[in-house]
Amino acid sequence: AYDVQSVAAALLEKLLLVSESAPNYVRLKTLRERWGVDVECSCGEEYLRSLADQRFTGDMQRAAVTLLKDFRSGLLGRMCLEPPR
């Protein structure tokens, strides 16, 4: 078992990091299009909190599960977890 909220926050932080160095490899606007929540933070946990507050009545666990499920199933589009070298 693992802490879903920590994994979701870590995924978001990884996506933010890759987006900074290679914006074409991670489309952060997909997150806004999917849930209507802008990625205007520097921390995955902050975005997860905003997502939970705006879309899941403050339920961080549900927001984290949904984020991971959508990422795994490809609903967020193709995203790289490592920047190109």
N, CA, C and O of each residue as an XYZ file, in Angstrom:
340
protein
N       0.842     -1.184      0.000
C       0.000      0.000      0.000
C       0.886      1.246      0.000
O       2.035      1.212      0.441
N       0.328      2.336     -0.501
C       1.064      3.594     -0.555
C       0.122      4.747     -0.255
O      -1.099      4.601     -0.316
N       0.696      5.877      0.065
C      -0.076      7.080      0.367
C      -0.441      7.767     -0.947
O       0.409      8.393     -1.580
N      -1.681      7.650     -1.347
C      -2.153      8.154     -2.637
C      -1.913      9.657     -2.766
O      -1.515     10.127     -3.831
N      -2.147     10.401     -1.715
C      -1.974     11.856     -1.774
C      -0.518     12.230     -2.010
O      -0.229     13.147     -2.779
N       0.389     11.535     -1.360
C       1.819     11.825     -1.550
C       2.269     11.479     -2.962
O       3.047     12.216     -3.569
N       1.783     10.366     -3.481
C       2.153      9.958     -4.841
C       1.588     10.942     -5.863
O       2.284     11.310     -6.809
N       0.354     11.367     -5.692
C      -0.258     12.331     -6.609
C       0.494     13.671     -6.557
O       0.732     14.290     -7.594
N       0.860     14.108     -5.366
C       1.613     15.362     -5.225
C       2.988     15.229     -5.877
O       3.456     16.158     -6.535
N       3.635     14.079     -5.699
C       4.942     13.845     -6.312
C       4.823     13.818     -7.837
O       5.691     14.346     -8.533
N       3.764     13.210     -8.359
C       3.538     13.200     -9.807
C       3.400     14.620    -10.330
O       4.003     14.974    -11.343
N       2.615     15.428     -9.648
C       2.431     16.821    -10.073
C       3.743     17.595    -10.042
O       4.031     18.373    -10.951
N       4.533     17.381     -9.003
C       5.814     18.079     -8.911
C       6.745     17.649    -10.037
O       7.475     18.473    -10.589
N       6.724     16.370    -10.380
C       7.538     15.872    -11.483
C       7.081     16.494    -12.802
O       7.910     16.896    -13.618
N       5.781     16.572    -13.010
C       5.257     17.193    -14.226
C       5.627     18.671    -14.304
O       5.962     19.173    -15.377
N       5.567     19.363    -13.177
C       5.961     20.777    -13.137
C       7.439     20.936    -13.481
O       7.814     21.850    -14.215
N       8.267     20.057    -12.957
C       9.708     20.111    -13.205
C      10.011     19.884    -14.687
O      10.785     20.630    -15.286
N       9.408     18.869    -15.266
C       9.632     18.592    -16.685
C       9.093     19.736    -17.538
O       9.714     20.108    -18.534
N       7.966     20.286    -17.169
C       7.358     21.385    -17.912
C       8.264     22.609    -17.959
O       8.291     23.325    -18.960
N       8.999     22.851    -16.891
C       9.904     24.005    -16.859
C      11.033     23.856    -17.870
O      11.393     24.819    -18.547
N      11.592     22.652    -17.974
C      12.735     22.460    -18.865
C      12.333     22.064    -20.281
O      13.065     22.338    -21.232
N      11.176     21.423    -20.429
C      10.729     20.974    -21.750
C       9.206     21.076    -21.841
O       8.514     20.064    -21.725
N       8.679     22.281    -22.046
C       7.228     22.482    -22.012
C       6.443     21.656    -23.037
O       5.261     21.383    -22.828
N       7.075     21.261    -24.129
C       6.368     20.461    -25.139
C       6.144     19.019    -24.701
O       5.359     18.301    -25.320
N       6.813     18.595    -23.659
C       6.705     17.216    -23.198
C       5.643     17.027    -22.119
O       5.261     15.900    -21.804
N       5.172     18.129    -21.559
C       4.111     18.080    -20.550
C       3.147     19.227    -20.831
O       3.528     20.396    -20.776
N       1.919     18.891    -21.129
C       0.916     19.919    -21.403
C       0.114     20.181    -20.118
O      -0.893     19.522    -19.858
N       0.570     21.136    -19.337
C      -0.114     21.453    -18.085
C      -1.502     22.038    -18.325
O      -2.370     21.966    -17.455
N      -1.709     22.618    -19.504
C      -3.033     23.177    -19.776
C      -4.091     22.076    -19.835
O      -5.281     22.348    -19.677
N      -3.658     20.838    -20.061
C      -4.594     19.715    -20.055
C      -5.253     19.577    -18.687
O      -6.432     19.235    -18.598
N      -4.502     19.841    -17.626
C      -5.066     19.770    -16.276
C      -6.160     20.822    -16.114
O      -7.213     20.547    -15.538
N      -5.906     22.025    -16.623
C      -6.904     23.093    -16.547
C      -8.138     22.740    -17.382
O      -9.273     22.952    -16.956
N      -7.895     22.204    -18.565
C      -9.010     21.834    -19.435
C      -9.848     20.713    -18.822
O     -11.073     20.706    -18.949
N      -9.194     19.782    -18.169
C      -9.889     18.621    -17.599
C     -10.715     19.002    -16.376
O     -11.869     18.592    -16.250
N     -10.122     19.788    -15.471
C     -10.782     20.065    -14.194
C     -11.101     21.533    -13.944
O     -11.780     21.853    -12.968
N     -10.630     22.428    -14.798
C     -10.905     23.843    -14.608
C     -10.091     24.486    -13.500
O     -10.481     25.515    -12.949
N      -8.955     23.875    -13.172
C      -8.088     24.399    -12.102
C      -6.730     24.708    -12.718
O      -6.064     23.813    -13.239
N      -6.314     25.978    -12.662
C      -5.023     26.369    -13.217
C      -3.875     25.834    -12.384
O      -3.980     25.697    -11.165
N      -2.786     25.538    -13.056
C      -1.563     25.109    -12.374
C      -0.719     26.352    -12.167
O       0.151     26.663    -12.979
N      -0.977     27.058    -11.084
C      -0.270     28.308    -10.789
C       0.508     28.192     -9.488
O       0.660     29.170     -8.756
N       0.997     26.999     -9.208
C       1.706     26.793     -7.958
C       3.042     26.126     -8.247
O       3.291     25.655     -9.357
N       3.874     26.093     -7.255
C       5.191     25.476     -7.422
C       5.269     24.137     -6.693
O       6.316     23.490     -6.673
N       4.174     23.739     -6.109
C       4.170     22.533     -5.274
C       2.977     21.652     -5.653
O       1.861     22.143     -5.819
N       3.222     20.363     -5.786
C       2.165     19.438     -6.132
C       1.049     19.393     -5.111
O      -0.121     19.235     -5.459
N       1.415     19.533     -3.854
C       0.404     19.487     -2.801
C      -0.532     20.695     -2.859
O      -1.722     20.583     -2.565
N       0.017     21.852     -3.242
C      -0.826     23.049     -3.386
C      -1.861     22.851     -4.485
O      -3.033     23.189     -4.314
N      -1.420     22.298     -5.619
C      -2.363     22.058     -6.718
C      -3.407     21.034     -6.304
O      -4.591     21.196     -6.598
N      -2.974     19.989     -5.629
C      -3.901     18.956     -5.174
C      -4.943     19.552     -4.230
O      -6.119     19.196     -4.305
N      -4.525     20.451     -3.348
C      -5.452     21.125     -2.432
C      -6.435     21.991     -3.222
O      -7.634     21.976     -2.945
N      -5.934     22.742     -4.203
C      -6.822     23.578     -5.033
C      -7.811     22.717     -5.801
O      -8.995     23.044     -5.882
N      -7.325     21.617     -6.363
C      -8.198     20.703     -7.094
C      -9.274     20.136     -6.177
O     -10.447     20.079     -6.544
N      -8.868     19.721     -4.993
C      -9.824     19.167     -4.028
C     -10.868     20.211     -3.638
O     -12.059     19.907     -3.581
N     -10.427     21.430     -3.371
C     -11.355     22.483     -2.954
C     -12.334     22.868     -4.061
O     -13.519     23.083     -3.806
N     -11.830     22.952     -5.291
C     -12.667     23.443     -6.383
C     -13.525     22.372     -7.045
O     -14.593     22.680     -7.572
N     -13.079     21.127     -7.027
C     -13.798     20.088     -7.766
C     -14.331     18.930     -6.921
O     -15.247     18.227     -7.349
N     -13.770     18.725     -5.729
C     -14.120     17.539     -4.942
C     -14.516     17.899     -3.510
O     -14.241     17.140     -2.580
N     -15.144     19.025     -3.335
C     -15.620     19.521     -2.028
C     -14.590     19.333     -0.911
O     -14.930     18.949      0.208
N     -13.333     19.611     -1.236
C     -12.272     19.556     -0.241
C     -11.707     18.175      0.042
O     -10.864     18.028      0.927
N     -12.150     17.164     -0.684
C     -11.709     15.777     -0.451
C     -10.388     15.526     -1.175
O     -10.374     15.210     -2.365
N      -9.284     15.669     -0.450
C      -7.943     15.491     -1.020
C      -7.735     14.060     -1.525
O      -7.116     13.857     -2.570
N      -8.237     13.090     -0.805
C      -8.061     11.690     -1.192
C      -8.729     11.428     -2.547
O      -8.142     10.800     -3.428
N      -9.927     11.903     -2.694
C     -10.664     11.710     -3.958
C      -9.969     12.432     -5.111
O      -9.891     11.901     -6.219
N      -9.468     13.630     -4.857
C      -8.742     14.376     -5.886
C      -7.483     13.621     -6.296
O      -7.175     13.530     -7.485
N      -6.760     13.085     -5.335
C      -5.526     12.349     -5.618
C      -5.817     11.075     -6.411
O      -5.125     10.780     -7.386
N      -6.822     10.333     -6.003
C      -7.189      9.097     -6.701
C      -7.596      9.413     -8.134
O      -7.194      8.710     -9.061
N      -8.384     10.456     -8.325
C      -8.842     10.838     -9.659
C      -7.670     11.260    -10.535
O      -7.593     10.871    -11.700
N      -6.767     12.047     -9.986
C      -5.595     12.487    -10.740
C      -4.776     11.286    -11.203
O      -4.426     11.194    -12.379
N      -4.470     10.374    -10.299
C      -3.671      9.212    -10.658
C      -4.396      8.314    -11.654
O      -3.781      7.807    -12.592
N      -5.680      8.117    -11.460
C      -6.468      7.286    -12.371
C      -6.480      7.894    -13.776
O      -6.293      7.184    -14.764
N      -6.698      9.201    -13.859
C      -6.727      9.861    -15.156
C      -5.358      9.837    -15.829
O      -5.271      9.687    -17.048
N      -4.299      9.982    -15.053
C      -2.951      9.914    -15.619
C      -2.675      8.509    -16.158
O      -2.194      8.354    -17.280
N      -2.978      7.506    -15.366
C      -2.722      6.114    -15.779
C      -3.519      5.715    -17.012
O      -3.020      4.988    -17.871
N      -4.741      6.184    -17.098
C      -5.599      5.781    -18.212
C      -5.379      6.628    -19.469
O      -5.983      6.359    -20.507
N      -4.527      7.638    -19.384
C      -4.211      8.461    -20.543
C      -5.173      9.603    -20.797
O      -5.085     10.263    -21.832
N      -6.083      9.847    -19.878
C      -7.044     10.936    -20.060
C      -6.401     12.318    -20.015
O      -7.011     13.298    -20.442
N      -5.186     12.404    -19.507
C      -4.480     13.682    -19.459
C      -3.584     13.868    -20.678
O      -2.873     14.867    -20.792
N      -3.624     12.909    -21.577
C      -2.781     12.978    -22.767
C      -1.402     12.414    -22.483
O      -1.115     11.942    -21.383
N      -0.569     12.475    -23.484
C       0.802     11.980    -23.331
C       1.625     12.988    -22.554
O       1.671     14.171    -22.893
N       2.269     12.507    -21.516
C       3.135     13.364    -20.706
C       4.373     12.576    -20.340
O       4.290     11.404    -19.970
N       5.511     13.219    -20.443
C       6.781     12.586    -20.097
C       7.119     12.875    -18.646
O       6.884     13.976    -18.149
N       7.669     11.883    -17.975
C       8.089     12.073    -16.590
C       9.575     12.388    -16.482
O      10.083     12.653    -15.392
N      10.271     12.359    -17.622
C      11.689     12.730    -17.656
C      11.910     13.686    -18.803
O      11.403     13.471    -19.904
N      12.666     14.747    -18.553
C      12.948     15.680    -19.642
C      13.927     15.033    -20.617
O      14.704     14.159    -20.233
N      13.890     15.457    -21.864
C      14.850     14.925    -22.836
C      16.260     15.363    -22.476
O      16.460     16.395    -21.836
N      17.207     14.585    -22.884
C      18.618     14.927    -22.570
C      19.261     15.633    -23.723
O      20.435     15.996    -23.647
